[in-house]
Amino acid sequence: MRTFAVAAVVSLAALLSLSACKDKGAPDGTAAQPSAPVAVASAPPKPKAPEPKRPYNVLFIMVDSLRADMPWTGYERPIAPWLTAFAKKSVLYPRAYSFSSYTAKSVVPALCGEYPSALKRDGYFFTKWLESNLFIGERAQKAGHRTLAGNGHGYFLPNMGLSQGFDDYRLLPGTFLDVTGVADINSDRLNALAKEMLSDPKNVSQKDGKRFFAYFHFLDPHYTYIKHPESPDFGDKRRDLYDNEVHFTDKHVGDLVDWALKQPWGKNTAVVITADHGEGFGERGHFRHAYEVWESLVRVPLFIYVPEAKPRRIEVSRGHIDLAPTMADLMGLPNDPPYRGVSLLPEVFGAEAKPKPVIVDLPRCDLMDRRRALIDGDYKLVAFGDDKSFFLFNVVKDFKEEKDLSADEPQKLAEMKALYEKLSKEIPTVPVIGGVPLKGVHPSQRY
């Protein structure tokens, strides 16, 4: 009882004290006012992303046989100093994939925005393309823009179908079809030819908002590997000579781009640099390129430079199926008829780069059986022949594709095969023209 009484007295005192505080109010005797709300600093607004200033001129450069393992991806030799610096002011895709593993199945698909299996062509290794294919140059011409291209190898002779859609199409003097390799040194001469073409007022007029699409193909890293005394001497092995060739080509590509961006029309010019395929140096026993779709042969660099776009490195995989729609978007061309791929311009200007699957497509010809690959995330599925067998690799961990995971990861194999089947059904299969037998199938089969 005493404890209860003491507690009651304490509680009563507390209540009286609280009441007194309420009655007393402010020190001047007025009633206490509620506290003013505390101002909370709002987060500063995010800076608005720059907008594309279409239409742009597009300078499109392919470097033949340029591998993915370069200084900007960790290769120890400084074999491409200009491109390494250019990567820091461009949007760089270190996990880009070419359409296929050699020039004759990669260049025209890149200019059309369509898989080689879905384009009209003949069945020869040095593929001839039909006029019924729609090139980006033709789309640009329809919109009133100028189109030009300069090359230095016999495969680019007009009768092969690569001149379609170009107003000004030139080859270096003395160009011939070298079927065993490229023994001609021409990066310096192609650089000069490109500057000559880009100095022609007809080609670069910006009158009435018109622009140009220009494509140049630098060949020197292609086999045969020739040592250039003006570039570092890395040795005499295959890769040493190749690295010397890359350094030589890098110099002339850089000189051309730097010159172009300083021209009066340079402020309106976007630059896209990539490779038509890679090059093998013994990965899975494969040298040079073509015939297979190993990472060393189809994973390539991709740089997209747009004057207003902030430099960025996008690590997810992307395929050349998106090249033509991106360049068309840069030029403000209507997506009509629709491209199979999509423009990368939103992510070039800062949008989220979401992962998506990539298909590499090597159709049959007279010398090669069919190959196709699916890249999805870290994994790659390689299909042989008419999907008769499959390999599975984690190409993030295993660039050389030394460990087939088909037996170790059956669930992932099943997932990749299901996705591969779905995506393959979306790619039309166009039979080749002509009577040449195709490798690995009955003569009656034309695909």
NUBA-984089 format. One record per residue (C-alpha): x, z, y. Coordinates in steps of 0.1 Angstrom, whole numbers. Each point is the difference from the previous one (the first is absolute). Layout:
N
<site x="X" z="Z" y="Y"/>
...
***
This chain:
447
<site x="0" z="0" y="0"/>
<site x="28" z="8" y="24"/>
<site x="17" z="-33" y="-7"/>
<site x="-33" z="-19" y="6"/>
<site x="-5" z="19" y="33"/>
<site x="35" z="-8" y="13"/>
<site x="-5" z="-37" y="-9"/>
<site x="-34" z="0" y="18"/>
<site x="15" z="15" y="31"/>
<site x="29" z="-26" y="0"/>
<site x="-25" z="-29" y="-4"/>
<site x="-22" z="14" y="28"/>
<site x="30" z="2" y="23"/>
<site x="10" z="-35" y="-8"/>
<site x="-35" z="-13" y="8"/>
<site x="-1" z="20" y="33"/>
<site x="34" z="-14" y="9"/>
<site x="-11" z="-36" y="-7"/>
<site x="-31" z="5" y="21"/>
<site x="21" z="14" y="29"/>
<site x="22" z="-31" y="-2"/>
<site x="-30" z="-23" y="2"/>
<site x="-15" z="20" y="30"/>
<site x="33" z="2" y="18"/>
<site x="4" z="-38" y="2"/>
<site x="28" z="-15" y="21"/>
<site x="24" z="22" y="20"/>
<site x="-19" z="-8" y="32"/>
<site x="-32" z="13" y="-15"/>
<site x="-16" z="-34" y="-7"/>
<site x="-12" z="-10" y="-34"/>
<site x="27" z="-14" y="-23"/>
<site x="0" z="-38" y="-2"/>
<site x="7" z="-19" y="-32"/>
<site x="35" z="-14" y="-3"/>
<site x="6" z="-36" y="11"/>
<site x="5" z="-24" y="-30"/>
<site x="36" z="-6" y="-8"/>
<site x="9" z="-37" y="6"/>
<site x="14" z="-16" y="-32"/>
<site x="24" z="-29" y="7"/>
<site x="-13" z="-31" y="-17"/>
<site x="23" z="-22" y="-20"/>
<site x="14" z="-29" y="20"/>
<site x="-18" z="-33" y="-8"/>
<site x="19" z="-22" y="-24"/>
<site x="17" z="-29" y="17"/>
<site x="-21" z="-31" y="-5"/>
<site x="15" z="-25" y="-25"/>
<site x="12" z="-32" y="16"/>
<site x="-22" z="-30" y="-6"/>
<site x="11" z="-34" y="-12"/>
<site x="3" z="-25" y="28"/>
<site x="-11" z="-31" y="-19"/>
<site x="8" z="-28" y="-2"/>
<site x="37" z="3" y="-8"/>
<site x="26" z="-26" y="-9"/>
<site x="11" z="7" y="-36"/>
<site x="36" z="-5" y="-10"/>
<site x="0" z="1" y="-38"/>
<site x="34" z="2" y="-17"/>
<site x="6" z="0" y="-38"/>
<site x="35" z="10" y="-13"/>
<site x="4" z="-15" y="-34"/>
<site x="9" z="24" y="-29"/>
<site x="1" z="31" y="22"/>
<site x="-2" z="31" y="-22"/>
<site x="-19" z="32" y="7"/>
<site x="31" z="23" y="-4"/>
<site x="14" z="-4" y="35"/>
<site x="16" z="25" y="25"/>
<site x="-35" z="11" y="13"/>
<site x="-9" z="10" y="-36"/>
<site x="33" z="18" y="-8"/>
<site x="24" z="-27" y="-11"/>
<site x="35" z="12" y="9"/>
<site x="15" z="-32" y="14"/>
<site x="-7" z="-10" y="36"/>
<site x="-9" z="-35" y="-10"/>
<site x="-28" z="-7" y="25"/>
<site x="8" z="18" y="33"/>
<site x="-24" z="-20" y="21"/>
<site x="-29" z="4" y="-23"/>
<site x="8" z="37" y="-4"/>
<site x="-3" z="4" y="38"/>
<site x="-31" z="-22" y="1"/>
<site x="-17" z="23" y="-26"/>
<site x="1" z="28" y="26"/>
<site x="-21" z="-19" y="25"/>
<site x="-24" z="-17" y="-25"/>
<site x="-26" z="10" y="-25"/>
<site x="20" z="1" y="-32"/>
<site x="-14" z="-4" y="-35"/>
<site x="27" z="10" y="-25"/>
<site x="-24" z="-6" y="-29"/>
<site x="-12" z="-35" y="7"/>
<site x="-5" z="-25" y="-28"/>
<site x="3" z="-38" y="1"/>
<site x="-26" z="-22" y="-17"/>
<site x="24" z="-10" y="-27"/>
<site x="36" z="0" y="-11"/>
<site x="13" z="-33" y="13"/>
<site x="-5" z="-23" y="31"/>
<site x="-22" z="-26" y="-15"/>
<site x="-27" z="25" y="-9"/>
<site x="4" z="23" y="30"/>
<site x="3" z="-20" y="33"/>
<site x="-32" z="-21" y="-1"/>
<site x="-21" z="29" y="-12"/>
<site x="14" z="21" y="29"/>
<site x="-10" z="-29" y="24"/>
<site x="-34" z="-3" y="-15"/>
<site x="-8" z="37" y="-7"/>
<site x="-9" z="-7" y="-37"/>
<site x="14" z="7" y="-34"/>
<site x="20" z="-29" y="-15"/>
<site x="-23" z="-1" y="-30"/>
<site x="-30" z="-7" y="23"/>
<site x="17" z="-29" y="19"/>
<site x="-1" z="-36" y="-9"/>
<site x="34" z="-11" y="-13"/>
<site x="19" z="-19" y="-27"/>
<site x="16" z="16" y="-30"/>
<site x="37" z="-4" y="8"/>
<site x="25" z="27" y="8"/>
<site x="6" z="-16" y="34"/>
<site x="-37" z="1" y="8"/>
<site x="-17" z="-27" y="19"/>
<site x="-31" z="13" y="20"/>
<site x="-31" z="-20" y="7"/>
<site x="-15" z="-7" y="34"/>
<site x="-32" z="17" y="-9"/>
<site x="17" z="34" y="5"/>
<site x="-7" z="16" y="34"/>
<site x="31" z="11" y="19"/>
<site x="2" z="24" y="29"/>
<site x="15" z="-28" y="21"/>
<site x="-32" z="-20" y="-4"/>
<site x="-21" z="30" y="11"/>
<site x="23" z="4" y="31"/>
<site x="-2" z="-37" y="8"/>
<site x="-38" z="1" y="-1"/>
<site x="1" z="28" y="26"/>
<site x="22" z="-22" y="22"/>
<site x="34" z="17" y="-6"/>
<site x="33" z="-16" y="-8"/>
<site x="16" z="2" y="-34"/>
<site x="37" z="-6" y="-9"/>
<site x="24" z="6" y="-29"/>
<site x="37" z="-6" y="-7"/>
<site x="17" z="1" y="-34"/>
<site x="31" z="-10" y="-18"/>
<site x="-6" z="-6" y="-37"/>
<site x="-14" z="-30" y="-19"/>
<site x="-29" z="20" y="-14"/>
<site x="-14" z="-1" y="36"/>
<site x="0" z="-38" y="1"/>
<site x="-35" z="-12" y="11"/>
<site x="-10" z="-15" y="-33"/>
<site x="-1" z="35" y="-16"/>
<site x="-29" z="9" y="23"/>
<site x="16" z="27" y="21"/>
<site x="-3" z="-19" y="33"/>
<site x="-38" z="3" y="0"/>
<site x="-14" z="14" y="32"/>
<site x="32" z="-3" y="22"/>
<site x="1" z="-20" y="32"/>
<site x="38" z="0" y="1"/>
<site x="16" z="2" y="-34"/>
<site x="38" z="-5" y="-2"/>
<site x="27" z="2" y="-27"/>
<site x="37" z="4" y="6"/>
<site x="19" z="-34" y="-1"/>
<site x="12" z="-7" y="-35"/>
<site x="-26" z="22" y="-17"/>
<site x="-2" z="-8" y="-37"/>
<site x="-16" z="16" y="-31"/>
<site x="27" z="22" y="-16"/>
<site x="-14" z="9" y="-34"/>
<site x="28" z="23" y="-12"/>
<site x="3" z="22" y="30"/>
<site x="6" z="-1" y="38"/>
<site x="36" z="-10" y="6"/>
<site x="-7" z="-10" y="36"/>
<site x="8" z="26" y="27"/>
<site x="-26" z="-4" y="28"/>
<site x="-11" z="32" y="16"/>
<site x="20" z="-9" y="31"/>
<site x="-14" z="-35" y="2"/>
<site x="-36" z="12" y="-7"/>
<site x="4" z="25" y="28"/>
<site x="10" z="-29" y="23"/>
<site x="-29" z="-22" y="-12"/>
<site x="-25" z="28" y="5"/>
<site x="12" z="6" y="36"/>
<site x="-2" z="-37" y="6"/>
<site x="-36" z="-2" y="-12"/>
<site x="-9" z="32" y="19"/>
<site x="14" z="-15" y="32"/>
<site x="-22" z="-30" y="-2"/>
<site x="-27" z="5" y="27"/>
<site x="-26" z="-17" y="-23"/>
<site x="6" z="27" y="-26"/>
<site x="-1" z="31" y="21"/>
<site x="-25" z="-8" y="28"/>
<site x="-21" z="31" y="8"/>
<site x="-24" z="-20" y="21"/>
<site x="-37" z="11" y="-2"/>
<site x="8" z="28" y="-23"/>
<site x="15" z="-22" y="-27"/>
<site x="26" z="13" y="-23"/>
<site x="23" z="-13" y="-28"/>
<site x="6" z="8" y="-37"/>
<site x="36" z="-6" y="-10"/>
<site x="15" z="4" y="-35"/>
<site x="37" z="-1" y="-9"/>
<site x="15" z="5" y="-35"/>
<site x="35" z="13" y="-2"/>
<site x="16" z="-8" y="-33"/>
<site x="36" z="13" y="-2"/>
<site x="-5" z="31" y="-22"/>
<site x="-13" z="-24" y="-27"/>
<site x="23" z="-7" y="-29"/>
<site x="27" z="-17" y="2"/>
<site x="17" z="30" y="17"/>
<site x="26" z="-11" y="25"/>
<site x="24" z="23" y="18"/>
<site x="-1" z="-2" y="38"/>
<site x="33" z="10" y="17"/>
<site x="-18" z="12" y="31"/>
<site x="-19" z="27" y="-20"/>
<site x="14" z="30" y="-18"/>
<site x="18" z="-7" y="-33"/>
<site x="-17" z="23" y="-25"/>
<site x="18" z="-15" y="-31"/>
<site x="-4" z="-28" y="-23"/>
<site x="-27" z="11" y="-25"/>
<site x="-35" z="-15" y="2"/>
<site x="-15" z="28" y="21"/>
<site x="31" z="1" y="22"/>
<site x="-4" z="-37" y="9"/>
<site x="-37" z="4" y="4"/>
<site x="5" z="29" y="24"/>
<site x="23" z="-21" y="21"/>
<site x="-26" z="-28" y="1"/>
<site x="-27" z="25" y="11"/>
<site x="23" z="12" y="29"/>
<site x="6" z="-36" y="11"/>
<site x="-37" z="-8" y="-1"/>
<site x="-9" z="32" y="18"/>
<site x="22" z="-10" y="29"/>
<site x="-17" z="-33" y="5"/>
<site x="-36" z="13" y="-5"/>
<site x="8" z="27" y="25"/>
<site x="14" z="-24" y="25"/>
<site x="-31" z="-22" y="-2"/>
<site x="-24" z="29" y="4"/>
<site x="19" z="16" y="29"/>
<site x="1" z="-33" y="17"/>
<site x="-37" z="-7" y="-6"/>
<site x="-12" z="33" y="14"/>
<site x="20" z="-6" y="32"/>
<site x="-18" z="-33" y="7"/>
<site x="-29" z="-2" y="25"/>
<site x="-24" z="0" y="-29"/>
<site x="18" z="28" y="-18"/>
<site x="-23" z="27" y="14"/>
<site x="-29" z="-17" y="-18"/>
<site x="18" z="-4" y="-33"/>
<site x="-4" z="19" y="-33"/>
<site x="28" z="-2" y="-26"/>
<site x="-6" z="2" y="-37"/>
<site x="30" z="0" y="-23"/>
<site x="-1" z="2" y="-38"/>
<site x="14" z="-17" y="-31"/>
<site x="-16" z="-25" y="-24"/>
<site x="14" z="20" y="-29"/>
<site x="29" z="23" y="-10"/>
<site x="30" z="-6" y="-22"/>
<site x="11" z="14" y="-33"/>
<site x="34" z="15" y="-7"/>
<site x="-4" z="10" y="-36"/>
<site x="-31" z="22" y="1"/>
<site x="-16" z="-4" y="-34"/>
<site x="27" z="-26" y="-7"/>
<site x="-13" z="-23" y="27"/>
<site x="21" z="-19" y="26"/>
<site x="-11" z="-21" y="29"/>
<site x="-38" z="-4" y="1"/>
<site x="-31" z="-17" y="-14"/>
<site x="-13" z="3" y="-36"/>
<site x="-9" z="38" y="3"/>
<site x="-17" z="24" y="24"/>
<site x="25" z="29" y="-1"/>
<site x="3" z="22" y="31"/>
<site x="33" z="-15" y="9"/>
<site x="-16" z="-35" y="2"/>
<site x="-33" z="8" y="18"/>
<site x="4" z="31" y="21"/>
<site x="11" z="-12" y="34"/>
<site x="5" z="13" y="36"/>
<site x="-28" z="-6" y="26"/>
<site x="3" z="6" y="37"/>
<site x="-28" z="-5" y="25"/>
<site x="10" z="2" y="36"/>
<site x="-28" z="-1" y="27"/>
<site x="11" z="8" y="36"/>
<site x="-27" z="27" y="6"/>
<site x="1" z="16" y="-35"/>
<site x="20" z="32" y="-5"/>
<site x="28" z="-1" y="-27"/>
<site x="-12" z="14" y="-33"/>
<site x="10" z="1" y="-36"/>
<site x="-28" z="-5" y="-25"/>
<site x="9" z="10" y="-35"/>
<site x="-30" z="-11" y="-19"/>
<site x="2" z="-33" y="-19"/>
<site x="-12" z="-32" y="16"/>
<site x="-1" z="-36" y="-12"/>
<site x="5" z="-34" y="16"/>
<site x="-37" z="-7" y="-6"/>
<site x="-4" z="18" y="34"/>
<site x="26" z="-20" y="19"/>
<site x="-20" z="-30" y="10"/>
<site x="-31" z="20" y="11"/>
<site x="24" z="23" y="21"/>
<site x="16" z="-30" y="17"/>
<site x="-33" z="-17" y="6"/>
<site x="-13" z="33" y="15"/>
<site x="30" z="1" y="23"/>
<site x="-9" z="-35" y="12"/>
<site x="-37" z="10" y="4"/>
<site x="-11" z="-26" y="-26"/>
<site x="-34" z="4" y="-15"/>
<site x="-1" z="12" y="-36"/>
<site x="-19" z="-31" y="-10"/>
<site x="1" z="-7" y="-29"/>
<site x="8" z="36" y="-9"/>
<site x="34" z="8" y="-13"/>
<site x="3" z="18" y="-33"/>
<site x="24" z="25" y="16"/>
<site x="-6" z="21" y="31"/>
<site x="18" z="3" y="33"/>
<site x="26" z="28" y="3"/>
<site x="-3" z="0" y="37"/>
<site x="-21" z="32" y="2"/>
<site x="26" z="20" y="-18"/>
<site x="28" z="-17" y="20"/>
<site x="-17" z="15" y="30"/>
<site x="-3" z="35" y="-15"/>
<site x="-30" z="1" y="-23"/>
<site x="4" z="19" y="-33"/>
<site x="18" z="-21" y="-26"/>
<site x="-21" z="6" y="-32"/>
<site x="15" z="-8" y="-34"/>
<site x="-14" z="-30" y="-17"/>
<site x="10" z="-21" y="-31"/>
<site x="23" z="-30" y="2"/>
<site x="0" z="-30" y="-23"/>
<site x="31" z="-22" y="-6"/>
<site x="-8" z="-33" y="-15"/>
<site x="24" z="-24" y="-19"/>
<site x="-21" z="-29" y="-15"/>
<site x="13" z="-22" y="-28"/>
<site x="20" z="-31" y="6"/>
<site x="20" z="-23" y="-21"/>
<site x="30" z="24" y="-2"/>
<site x="-17" z="35" y="2"/>
<site x="-27" z="19" y="-19"/>
<site x="-26" z="19" y="20"/>
<site x="8" z="35" y="14"/>
<site x="-21" z="22" y="22"/>
<site x="4" z="36" y="13"/>
<site x="-22" z="27" y="15"/>
<site x="15" z="26" y="23"/>
<site x="-22" z="30" y="7"/>
<site x="15" z="32" y="15"/>
<site x="33" z="8" y="-18"/>
<site x="-9" z="-21" y="-30"/>
<site x="5" z="-36" y="-10"/>
<site x="-16" z="-19" y="-29"/>
<site x="17" z="-32" y="-12"/>
<site x="-21" z="-25" y="-19"/>
<site x="17" z="-26" y="-22"/>
<site x="-15" z="-34" y="-9"/>
<site x="-38" z="0" y="0"/>
<site x="0" z="38" y="1"/>
<site x="13" z="1" y="-36"/>
<site x="21" z="31" y="7"/>
<site x="7" z="25" y="27"/>
<site x="28" z="23" y="13"/>
<site x="-6" z="30" y="23"/>
<site x="25" z="14" y="24"/>
<site x="3" z="26" y="27"/>
<site x="18" z="-22" y="26"/>
<site x="4" z="28" y="25"/>
<site x="22" z="19" y="-24"/>
<site x="12" z="-30" y="-20"/>
<site x="8" z="-30" y="22"/>
<site x="20" z="-17" y="-28"/>
<site x="-30" z="4" y="-23"/>
<site x="21" z="14" y="-28"/>
<site x="-27" z="23" y="-15"/>
<site x="-32" z="-16" y="-13"/>
<site x="-26" z="28" y="1"/>
<site x="-27" z="-18" y="-20"/>
<site x="4" z="23" y="-30"/>
<site x="6" z="32" y="20"/>
<site x="-29" z="-3" y="24"/>
<site x="-29" z="-17" y="-19"/>
<site x="-27" z="12" y="25"/>
<site x="19" z="-14" y="30"/>
<site x="5" z="-32" y="-20"/>
<site x="-37" z="-3" y="-7"/>
<site x="-9" z="7" y="37"/>
<site x="25" z="-27" y="12"/>
<site x="-12" z="-25" y="-25"/>
<site x="-36" z="5" y="10"/>
<site x="8" z="-4" y="37"/>
<site x="22" z="-31" y="-8"/>
<site x="-28" z="-16" y="-19"/>
<site x="-25" z="6" y="28"/>
<site x="24" z="-14" y="27"/>
<site x="11" z="-30" y="-22"/>
<site x="-37" z="-10" y="-4"/>
<site x="-2" z="-3" y="38"/>
<site x="29" z="-26" y="2"/>
<site x="-12" z="-35" y="-8"/>
<site x="21" z="-19" y="-26"/>
<site x="5" z="-36" y="12"/>
<site x="13" z="-24" y="-27"/>
<site x="31" z="-20" y="9"/>
<site x="-1" z="-37" y="5"/>
<site x="22" z="-25" y="-19"/>
<site x="10" z="-2" y="-37"/>
<site x="31" z="22" y="-1"/>
<site x="-2" z="25" y="-29"/>
<site x="-1" z="36" y="11"/>
<site x="23" z="26" y="-15"/>
<site x="-13" z="22" y="-28"/>
<site x="-34" z="-16" y="-6"/>
<site x="-16" z="-30" y="-17"/>
<site x="4" z="-33" y="20"/>
<site x="-38" z="0" y="5"/>
<site x="2" z="32" y="21"/>
<site x="4" z="-7" y="37"/>
<site x="5" z="34" y="14"/>
***
